[in-house]
Amino acid sequence: MQGLELSRRYYEEFGLPMIKEQFAEFENRIAVGLAGAGSDCFGFDDEISRDHDFGAGFCLWITDEDNELFGFELARAYSRLPKEFMGVEKGKSNYYANSRYGVKTIGDFYLPLTGKRGAPETVWEWLNIPEHSLAVAVNGCVFRDDSGEFTKIREKILCGMPEDIRLKKLAARAAIMAQSGQYNFPRCTAHGEIGGAALAVSEFVKSTVSLVYLINGKFAPFYKWALRGMKELEFFSEFAPVLTEILTEDYSKPEEKQAKIEKICSAVADYFRQSGLSRSASDFLEPHAYEIQNKIKDINIRTLHIMEG
């Protein structure tokens, strides 16, 4: 059983009765679920993942005001829940420190992920917060949130990226894909610079992965889970195994790698044309990047370096 389902069952069997019996007057002000750092919050956990930071447990998110009112008592009640569930040891929680389980204020949950006690607000915040941090902010599952306070911030992060920032990120990814995969990779291999070619491939794959998540309206998770997560996306999920091949195949036949890179870039160029983001007839992605950047309305964002974002 994966962590999210384990968490839900633990909550339903022990957490829900605890809340109803001991905090009935505050029940509709406590959001419950599992989200944040960890492969289990993405649904990527397996037997290997259980060697660290894995346990039975869930999160209870409350406002700063409610934390003053009953947060300590709620944390004490949570600490008294069974230490083992379905053969899994209960995960560690600490009311006075950031931990994966237990009671957290809503602001404390989001602060290390967005740099503030909620969603990004300015275009510069949206531009500079790492995508993997935003992915952590909206992963997992909320089992209940009657007040909607916690979910409101999640939804703002999920759906609130300004269009200018989305365009800037798409332009930057396309530009790096062109520079690293279509231009520098074949030049490095022609020079016999295999190390440089490997770095070019890495840059190409990272940018392609990020671009695919952006096209799907999602944030790329931490790199070790990014390709796995791609397989579940609606658009361009078929890129995941091809990108894996580009990364892992040796460099004795660089033309085969190049053919795969060009096939991906051609598909992305088609997407840009069909979605109205670019009118360039080229399969080289650099002109598409500049066309997309020129659609940005905010002059301060539009005039940033093409690869910034």
N, C-alpha and C positions, 0 to 999 in steps of 0.2 A: 504493500500500500504506500502511495506517495504522501509526502508531507502535508499537502493541502487537505486531502481527504482525512488523514489522521487528525489534523487540527480541527476540522469541522466536527468530527465525531466526538473528540474530546470535549469540545465546547458544548455540543448538544447533550452529552451525558452528564457532564459535571458543571460546566460554566453557566449554562442557561439556568439550571435549578439554583445555583449559587446566587445569581443576580436576582432572580424572582423572589427568593426567600429572604435575602439579606439587604437588597437594594431596590426593592419594589418601587419606591417613590422616585428613583432616578433611572429606572430601566430604560425609558425612552430617550435618555441622554447619553447612553453608553454605546459607542460604535464598537463592533467586534469583528475580527477577521484575522487574516494572516497576510502580511505584506512587508516588503523591505528587502534587506540583503539576504542572499542565500538562494541556492538552486531550487529549493523546495518552493519558494515563493513564485518562481517562474514555471513550476511544474517540470523541471529538468532533473530532479533528484533520482538517484538510484542507489543500489547497495553501496557503491563506492563513496557516494556523497555522505554516508552516515558516519564517516570517520571523524567528523568534526562539526560542531555547532548544530547538530540535528537532535531534535527531541519532540516529544508531544507537548503541545501548548498552543496558545493563541494570544492575540493582542487585544487590549481594551483601550480604545482611544477616547479621551475626554477633553473638554475645554480647560483652559487655564483656571477659569472661575470654578468649575466643578472639581478640579484637582484640589483647590484650596478647601472645598466643601467636604469632599469624601474620598479623595484620591488615595490617601494613606490607608484608610480602612478597606478600600477596594483592593489595594495591593496586598494587604495582609490576608484578606479572604482568598485571593488568588494563590498566595503562597501555601495555603492549607489544602489546596486541591491535591488529589492523589499523585504520588511521586512516580508512578508508572502507569502506562495505559497501553493495552494491547501488546505487551512485551517491550515497549519503548520507554526509556527513561524520560521523565519530564524535563523539558528544556530549562536552562537557567534563566531566571528573571531577577532584576534588581531595580527596585523603585527609585533608587538614588543614582543610577547610572544607565546609560543607553544600553539596552539589551534587546534581544530579538523577540522576547515574549513578555507578557504581562502588561501592566498599566503604563501608558505613555500619554502625555498631553499631545493634542493634535499638532501644535506648533513644534514640539520637540521631535516629533516624527519627521516632519518636513524640513526642519532647519539644516541638518547635515546633507540633505539631498539637493535643495534648491538655494541654500544660502540665506533663507529667510523662513519665517514661520507660516509659510503658505506657498502659493503658486508664484512663478515669475510674473512680473508686472511690466517692466520696461523691455523694449526691443533688445537692449544691450544685455539684460539678464537672460533673455531667451537665447541670444546668440552665444553667450559664453558658458552657460551651464552644460557640462558634458552630457551627451545623450544617454550614456549608461546610467547616470544619476537620475535622470528623468524616468528612465525605464524602471528603476527600482522604486520610484515614487508612486508608480501606478500599477505595479504588478500584483500578484496574489489575488485574494478574493475577500470581499467584505461580506460577512455573514448577515450582519444587520447594522442599520444606521438610521434609526427612526427620525432623528433630528436633521439628518442630511448634512451636518457640518463637515464631517470628514470627507464624505463623498463629493461634496461641492468642490473642494480643492482638487481632488483626483480628476474630476471631469474638466476642470479648468486647465489642468496640465495636459490631459489627453487631447482636448479639442481646442485649446486656446492659443496655440502657436500663431503669432502674427504672420500673415501671408508674405510680407517682405522678408521675414526670417526664413520661412520655408523656401522661398525662391533663392535666397542667398546661399543656403545650405545645398540646395540642388545644384546651383551653379558651381559652387566650390568642389562638390564631389565629382561633377562631370569634368571639370578642369583637371583635377588630379588624376582621374581615370585616363584622360587623354595623355597627360604628361608622363605618367608612370608606366601605363600599360601599352599605349599605342606608340609612344615616341621613345622613351628611355629604355624600356625593356629590350627591344630589338637592337638598339645602339650598344647597350652594355654587352649583349651576347656577341655582337659583331666584333667588339673590342676584346673579347675573352674575359670580361670582367664579370665572372659568375656571381661573386658576392654582391656586386652592384645590381645585377639582374634579379637576384633573389630579393633584395630590398625593394626594387621597383615592383616586383610581383606582390610583395606584402602591402605596399602602399595602394596598389590597384585593387586588391581584394578588400582592404579595409574601407576604401572609399565606395566601392561597389556595394558592399554590405550596408553601409550607412544609407546610401541612396535608395536601395530597395526598401529598407524600413521606412524611409521618409515617403516614398511613393505610396506605401501601404498605410500611411497615417499613424505610424508607430515609431518608437524610439529603439535604436539598436541597443541590446544589452551588452554587458561586459564581454570582451572579445572571445573568451573561451566558450561562451554560449551562443554567440551571434549566428554562426552558420547553422547550428542546430535549430535555433528559433526561426530562421528563414524558411525552413521546410514547412512551417505551418502558416505562412503568409499567403494571401490571396493572389497577389501579383508577383511574378518572377521568382516563385519558390523553386522553379527548376534550375535557377542559377546556383543553388547551394552545392549540389554535387559537382558541378563544373568548376566552381571556384575552389573546391577541395582538391580536385585534380590539378588545377593550375598551381596550387600551393605545394602539393606533395610529389608530383611527378619530377623526375630528374631533368637535367638540363642538356641531355645528349641530343635531344631533338627539339630545339627552341621553336622551330616553325610550327610544331603541333600546339605548343602553348600559345603562340601568337595567334593561331587560327581560332582558338577558344576565346581569347581576349577580344578579338575582332568581332566574333559572333555575338558576344555579350554587348559590346559597344554598339553594334548595328541595331540590336533589339532595343537598347535604351534610346538611340537616336529616333527610331520609329515611334517609340512612346512619346518622346518630346514633341514630335511633329503631330501625332494624332491627338494629343492633349492640348494643342495650341500653344505650347510653351516656346516652340521654336519653328522657324520656317526653313532652316538650313537643309539643303539636300544632301549634305555630307554625312558620312558615317564616322568621321573624325569628330570627337566630342567637344573640342575646344570652341568652335564657332557656336555650338549650341549653348555652351556655358555663358558666353558673352551675351547672346540673345536673351537668355533667362535673366541674367543680372540686369540687363537694360530695362526689364519690366518692373524692377523695384521702384517704388514711389519715393521712399525716404532717401534723400540725396546722401545722407551720411552713411547709410548702409550700402547704397548703390555704388559709391565711390571707394569702398574698401577693396583691397587686393582681391583679385578673382579667386584665389585659393583660400582666402580667409573665411571661416565660418564652420 
